[in-house]
């Protein structure tokens, strides 16, 4: 009887410990400051602070697109190095130069074979670093290109696309061709007022053209990764690209209407919401930035 009771209690204790350990593991995972999500063909996304990171893990090496900030990049590196039989870091690709996408490059110094970006992105990164006097905190691209760049690793083929100025003058789309996943960088702010960087050659009108070209280039099966998204909604389809295009078109049309009505720039910048675009959120002070950029592009002084 005592032996039966002992076995019963031992069984209950083992079960309780198993549940406790699972709960403890779940808590640790829940408490991680980052989020990861697997997409297709060993390609995943990582989000913590800054623009969305994508990464491919192939037995031939790891490819990372964008790097957030140094602390966040270090978290990703530690996470990937902790995987069993982790391959080396092969390539880091930047979609554009902004610090929430490239400041983390420095964490890859000495451990990644190459860093790739559009030539304008590198020029903008250098200019920004000089302005901010933090050149010693940069890892610049050592592979640059004008129109596109093609790279194969393992079973994956990676092709970049540059369709001209948009969010900046150096935005590239990174397409994992076999997986059919396209990282849009900050060409996509999903249901968020974007940041339009006129100091880095942004063009709202050509941004519309860039989105059109993207929709023509990729098919209905393509999974798109966005630089930023409302409620961390950073993946989607062509429908999301259409929504971004509609927003930019409405931004220009609405600003033009205000200017033709005789509104001054100061009056226009008091506007808090762009009408008829849907449920968009303002995280970066984007409305005033967008109106100012549109006003300038439409010939305002």
GIJO-V683514 format. One record per residue. N is the residue number from 0. RES is the residue in one small letter. SS is DSSP state (H for helix, E for strand, C for the rest). D_FIRST is the distance of its C-alpha to the first C-alpha in Angstrom with 2 decimals. Layout:
# GIJO-V683514
n | res | ss | d_first
N | RES | SS | D_FIRST
N | RES | SS | D_FIRST
This chain:
# GIJO-V683514
n | res | ss | d_first
0 | x | C | 0.00
1 | x | H | 3.80
2 | x | H | 5.40
3 | x | H | 5.08
4 | x | H | 6.20
5 | x | H | 8.55
6 | x | H | 9.97
7 | x | H | 10.53
8 | x | H | 12.29
9 | x | H | 14.13
10 | x | H | 15.32
11 | x | H | 16.58
12 | x | H | 18.23
13 | x | H | 19.90
14 | x | H | 21.20
15 | x | H | 22.47
16 | x | H | 24.22
17 | x | H | 25.75
18 | x | H | 27.09
19 | x | H | 28.28
20 | x | H | 30.06
21 | x | H | 31.68
22 | x | H | 32.81
23 | x | H | 34.11
24 | x | H | 35.96
25 | x | H | 37.37
26 | x | H | 38.51
27 | x | H | 40.31
28 | x | H | 41.97
29 | x | H | 42.89
30 | x | H | 44.34
31 | x | C | 46.59
32 | x | C | 50.18
33 | x | C | 51.13
34 | x | E | 50.40
35 | x | E | 50.51
36 | x | E | 50.82
37 | x | E | 51.08
38 | x | C | 54.05
39 | x | C | 55.08
40 | x | C | 55.44
41 | x | C | 53.68
42 | x | E | 55.78
43 | x | E | 54.18
44 | x | E | 55.43
45 | x | E | 54.66
46 | x | E | 55.53
47 | x | C | 55.37
48 | x | C | 58.79
49 | x | C | 61.97
50 | x | C | 62.93
51 | x | C | 60.35
52 | x | E | 59.57
53 | x | E | 59.01
54 | x | E | 57.69
55 | x | E | 57.49
56 | x | E | 55.12
57 | x | E | 56.47
58 | x | C | 55.76
59 | x | C | 59.42
60 | x | E | 59.09
61 | x | E | 58.39
62 | x | E | 61.05
63 | x | E | 60.95
64 | x | E | 63.21
65 | x | C | 63.99
66 | x | C | 62.36
67 | x | C | 62.07
68 | x | C | 62.31
69 | x | H | 61.47
70 | x | H | 58.12
71 | x | H | 57.03
72 | x | H | 58.35
73 | x | H | 56.37
74 | x | H | 53.18
75 | x | H | 53.96
76 | x | H | 54.83
77 | x | H | 51.60
78 | x | H | 49.61
79 | x | H | 51.37
80 | x | H | 51.31
81 | x | C | 47.54
82 | x | C | 47.16
83 | x | C | 46.24
84 | x | C | 49.42
85 | x | C | 51.56
86 | x | C | 55.18
87 | x | C | 58.13
88 | x | E | 59.91
89 | x | E | 62.92
90 | x | E | 64.85
91 | x | E | 64.99
92 | x | E | 67.16
93 | x | C | 68.51
94 | x | C | 69.45
95 | x | C | 71.91
96 | x | C | 72.58
97 | x | C | 71.09
98 | x | H | 68.93
99 | x | H | 65.77
100 | x | H | 66.00
101 | x | H | 67.48
102 | x | H | 66.71
103 | x | H | 63.46
104 | x | H | 65.51
105 | x | H | 65.77
106 | x | H | 62.03
107 | x | H | 62.70
108 | x | C | 65.48
109 | x | C | 65.09
110 | x | C | 62.16
111 | x | E | 63.77
112 | x | E | 66.44
113 | x | E | 68.70
114 | x | E | 69.22
115 | x | E | 71.12
116 | x | E | 72.93
117 | x | E | 76.12
118 | x | H | 79.09
119 | x | H | 79.66
120 | x | H | 76.08
121 | x | H | 76.60
122 | x | H | 79.95
123 | x | H | 78.43
124 | x | H | 75.56
125 | x | H | 78.09
126 | x | H | 80.32
127 | x | H | 77.44
128 | x | H | 76.21
129 | x | H | 79.73
130 | x | H | 80.12
131 | x | H | 76.82
132 | x | C | 77.47
133 | x | C | 74.09
134 | x | H | 75.31
135 | x | H | 73.15
136 | x | H | 70.04
137 | x | C | 70.90
138 | x | C | 70.13
139 | x | C | 72.88
140 | x | C | 72.86
141 | x | C | 74.43
142 | x | E | 74.72
143 | x | E | 76.81
144 | x | E | 78.49
145 | x | C | 80.88
146 | x | C | 79.89
147 | x | E | 76.73
148 | x | E | 74.66
149 | x | E | 72.61
150 | x | E | 69.78
151 | x | E | 67.38
152 | x | E | 64.07
153 | x | C | 61.70
154 | x | C | 61.51
155 | x | E | 62.78
156 | x | E | 66.37
157 | x | E | 67.26
158 | x | E | 70.55
159 | x | E | 71.91
160 | x | E | 74.38
161 | x | C | 76.95
162 | x | C | 78.98
163 | x | C | 80.89
164 | x | C | 80.52
165 | x | C | 78.09
166 | x | C | 75.64
167 | x | C | 77.45
168 | x | C | 79.86
169 | x | C | 77.17
170 | x | C | 74.32
171 | x | C | 72.86
172 | x | E | 70.42
173 | x | E | 67.96
174 | x | E | 67.06
175 | x | E | 64.28
176 | x | C | 66.01
177 | x | C | 63.36
178 | x | C | 60.69
179 | x | C | 63.44
180 | x | E | 62.44
181 | x | E | 65.26
182 | x | E | 64.87
183 | x | C | 67.57
184 | x | H | 67.29
185 | x | H | 69.09
186 | x | H | 71.16
187 | x | C | 68.35
188 | x | E | 67.29
189 | x | E | 65.18
190 | x | C | 66.06
191 | x | E | 67.11
192 | x | C | 70.66
193 | x | C | 71.37
194 | x | C | 73.06
195 | x | C | 76.51
196 | x | C | 77.82
197 | x | H | 81.60
198 | x | H | 81.96
199 | x | H | 80.41
200 | x | C | 82.54
201 | x | C | 80.47
202 | x | C | 82.03
203 | x | H | 80.70
204 | x | H | 83.00
205 | x | H | 82.01
206 | x | H | 78.33
207 | x | H | 78.78
208 | x | H | 80.34
209 | x | H | 77.52
210 | x | H | 74.94
211 | x | H | 77.12
212 | x | H | 77.30
213 | x | H | 73.53
214 | x | H | 73.03
215 | x | H | 75.55
216 | x | H | 74.04
217 | x | C | 70.40
218 | x | C | 69.06
219 | x | C | 66.79
220 | x | C | 63.73
221 | x | C | 64.21
222 | x | E | 61.55
223 | x | E | 63.36
224 | x | E | 62.02
225 | x | C | 63.67
226 | x | C | 64.49
227 | x | E | 63.36
228 | x | E | 62.01
229 | x | H | 61.27
230 | x | H | 57.57
231 | x | H | 57.02
232 | x | C | 58.08
233 | x | C | 59.56
234 | x | E | 59.47
235 | x | E | 61.31
236 | x | C | 64.02
237 | x | H | 67.79
238 | x | H | 67.50
239 | x | H | 66.61
240 | x | H | 69.66
241 | x | H | 71.79
242 | x | H | 70.57
243 | x | H | 71.55
244 | x | H | 74.92
245 | x | H | 75.55
246 | x | H | 74.80
247 | x | H | 77.32
248 | x | H | 79.93
249 | x | H | 79.50
250 | x | H | 79.67
251 | x | H | 83.05
252 | x | H | 84.38
253 | x | H | 83.32
254 | x | H | 84.75
255 | x | H | 87.95
256 | x | H | 88.28
257 | x | H | 87.95
258 | x | H | 90.54
259 | x | H | 92.99
260 | x | C | 92.57
261 | x | C | 93.94
262 | x | C | 90.74
263 | x | C | 90.80
264 | x | H | 88.10
265 | x | H | 86.93
266 | x | H | 86.65
267 | x | H | 84.75
268 | x | C | 82.27
269 | x | C | 81.40
270 | x | C | 79.79
271 | x | C | 76.01
272 | x | C | 75.01
273 | x | C | 76.42
274 | x | C | 76.71
275 | x | C | 75.78
276 | x | C | 73.30
277 | x | C | 69.99
278 | x | C | 67.08
279 | x | C | 67.76
280 | x | E | 66.52
281 | x | C | 68.39
282 | x | C | 66.42
283 | x | C | 69.13
284 | x | C | 72.00
285 | x | H | 72.90
286 | x | H | 75.11
287 | x | H | 77.83
288 | x | H | 77.58
289 | x | H | 77.92
290 | x | H | 80.83
291 | x | H | 82.62
292 | x | H | 82.20
293 | x | H | 83.43
294 | x | H | 86.36
295 | x | H | 87.38
296 | x | H | 87.03
297 | x | C | 89.17
298 | x | C | 91.98
299 | x | C | 91.37
300 | x | C | 92.45
